[in-house]
Amino acid sequence: MRISLLVVSLVLLSALLTMSLAQSQPSAKGGRAPVAGLMGDVAHGRYLVEQVAMCFECHSPRDGRGNIIESQRYLGAPIPFSPPWPNDWALIAPRNRGLPDYDDAAAMRLLTQGAIARDGRQLKSPMPKFHMTPQDAADVIAFMRSLE
């Protein structure tokens, strides 16, 4: 009885270790990276950043014809628009490639608690006040860090 219990325990432990290692290995779709205790999926983060939030629209400079300068994508730029009424919008979107000066906790707070800056203040519009799930935020962080 003890031997079969030991064998079952070893099989379960082996299965758990195998699953854990499989989650930490890069996937064919862009890889995974640990972020704030979660495994961030780079491919899903790319989808959220480029197809949903469209961060490059503000955080990338444009040429004279208004096209994004691909070699400078996510390196920061003047905000390309403003509302016609008096406002307190940001004039420049900072570099977000690699999330410089943001540790995982600050980046997670920015994306899950509504555009809270590193110093705790509310970021100016037009920065969206994201309320992402922790997993989506981890995916976005993993993608943005993969750009460095």
PLY file of the C-alpha trace (Angstrom):
ply
format ascii 1.0
element vertex 148
property float x
property float y
property float z
element edge 147
property int vertex1
property int vertex2
end_header
0.00 0.00 0.00
2.78 2.44 0.93
4.69 1.68 -2.25
1.66 2.35 -4.47
0.94 5.58 -2.58
4.58 6.61 -3.06
4.41 5.79 -6.78
1.17 7.76 -7.22
2.71 10.72 -5.34
5.81 10.66 -7.52
3.73 10.49 -10.71
1.61 13.46 -9.58
4.69 15.45 -8.59
6.30 14.69 -11.95
3.16 15.79 -13.79
3.00 19.06 -11.84
6.66 19.81 -12.54
6.21 19.03 -16.23
3.19 21.36 -16.47
5.05 24.10 -14.62
8.06 23.84 -16.91
5.86 23.79 -20.01
4.21 27.04 -18.93
7.55 28.76 -18.47
8.94 27.76 -21.88
8.52 30.08 -24.86
5.52 29.30 -27.02
5.53 29.28 -30.79
3.43 32.46 -30.73
5.97 34.72 -29.10
6.90 33.32 -25.71
5.96 33.70 -22.10
7.62 35.76 -19.43
7.12 35.98 -15.66
5.38 39.22 -14.64
4.27 39.99 -11.08
3.76 36.33 -10.23
1.93 35.55 -13.50
3.19 34.18 -16.79
2.73 36.91 -19.40
1.94 35.74 -22.93
3.88 37.91 -25.38
1.66 37.09 -28.38
-1.55 37.95 -26.52
0.12 41.10 -25.18
1.03 42.12 -28.73
-2.61 41.64 -29.77
-3.86 43.78 -26.86
-1.26 46.53 -27.44
-1.50 46.71 -31.23
-5.07 45.67 -32.05
-7.11 46.68 -29.00
-5.45 49.54 -27.12
-3.50 50.70 -30.20
-0.77 52.23 -28.03
1.45 53.03 -31.02
-1.01 55.69 -32.20
0.10 58.07 -29.44
3.44 56.62 -28.33
5.10 56.62 -31.78
6.34 59.57 -33.85
5.01 60.30 -37.32
6.62 61.47 -40.51
5.56 64.59 -42.42
2.68 62.70 -44.04
1.30 61.44 -40.72
2.58 57.88 -41.02
4.06 56.09 -38.00
7.86 55.93 -38.22
8.24 52.16 -37.73
11.87 52.29 -36.54
10.75 54.59 -33.70
7.58 52.72 -32.74
6.78 53.16 -29.02
9.68 55.61 -28.47
7.38 58.48 -27.48
5.98 61.36 -29.50
3.87 64.50 -29.40
0.18 63.60 -29.02
-1.08 63.73 -32.63
-4.47 65.27 -31.79
-6.31 67.38 -29.24
-9.94 68.27 -28.67
-11.13 71.69 -29.90
-12.24 72.73 -26.40
-10.00 73.89 -23.54
-8.37 70.87 -21.94
-5.62 69.57 -19.71
-4.41 66.82 -22.04
-0.87 65.61 -22.13
1.19 67.14 -24.94
3.65 64.26 -25.24
3.19 60.51 -24.92
6.36 59.13 -23.33
8.43 56.20 -24.53
6.78 52.94 -23.51
9.00 50.48 -25.40
10.42 48.25 -22.69
8.46 50.16 -20.01
11.48 52.13 -18.77
11.35 53.17 -15.12
8.35 50.87 -14.46
8.85 47.79 -12.32
6.27 45.02 -12.62
4.17 46.33 -9.71
3.97 49.89 -11.08
3.20 48.67 -14.61
0.52 46.32 -13.24
-1.06 49.21 -11.30
-1.00 51.43 -14.39
-2.90 48.85 -16.43
-5.32 47.49 -13.81
-6.18 50.53 -11.68
-6.87 53.23 -14.21
-3.73 54.96 -15.53
-1.96 55.54 -12.24
1.57 56.85 -12.75
4.69 55.54 -10.98
4.35 58.31 -8.39
0.67 57.54 -7.70
-0.91 60.44 -9.58
-3.56 60.09 -12.27
-2.14 60.33 -15.78
-3.56 63.01 -18.05
-5.91 62.30 -20.93
-5.87 61.01 -23.58
-4.22 58.10 -21.72
-7.04 55.59 -21.25
-7.89 54.55 -17.72
-7.43 50.83 -18.27
-8.93 48.31 -15.86
-7.40 45.18 -17.35
-7.46 41.79 -15.71
-4.15 40.93 -14.04
-3.50 38.31 -16.74
-4.13 40.75 -19.61
-1.89 43.31 -17.89
0.85 40.68 -17.46
0.54 39.86 -21.16
0.86 43.55 -22.14
3.87 44.00 -19.83
5.54 40.88 -21.25
5.07 42.18 -24.81
6.28 45.72 -24.07
9.36 44.37 -22.27
10.07 42.02 -25.20
10.62 45.05 -27.44
13.92 45.88 -25.76
0 1
1 2
2 3
3 4
4 5
5 6
6 7
7 8
8 9
9 10
10 11
11 12
12 13
13 14
14 15
15 16
16 17
17 18
18 19
19 20
20 21
21 22
22 23
23 24
24 25
25 26
26 27
27 28
28 29
29 30
30 31
31 32
32 33
33 34
34 35
35 36
36 37
37 38
38 39
39 40
40 41
41 42
42 43
43 44
44 45
45 46
46 47
47 48
48 49
49 50
50 51
51 52
52 53
53 54
54 55
55 56
56 57
57 58
58 59
59 60
60 61
61 62
62 63
63 64
64 65
65 66
66 67
67 68
68 69
69 70
70 71
71 72
72 73
73 74
74 75
75 76
76 77
77 78
78 79
79 80
80 81
81 82
82 83
83 84
84 85
85 86
86 87
87 88
88 89
89 90
90 91
91 92
92 93
93 94
94 95
95 96
96 97
97 98
98 99
99 100
100 101
101 102
102 103
103 104
104 105
105 106
106 107
107 108
108 109
109 110
110 111
111 112
112 113
113 114
114 115
115 116
116 117
117 118
118 119
119 120
120 121
121 122
122 123
123 124
124 125
125 126
126 127
127 128
128 129
129 130
130 131
131 132
132 133
133 134
134 135
135 136
136 137
137 138
138 139
139 140
140 141
141 142
142 143
143 144
144 145
145 146
146 147
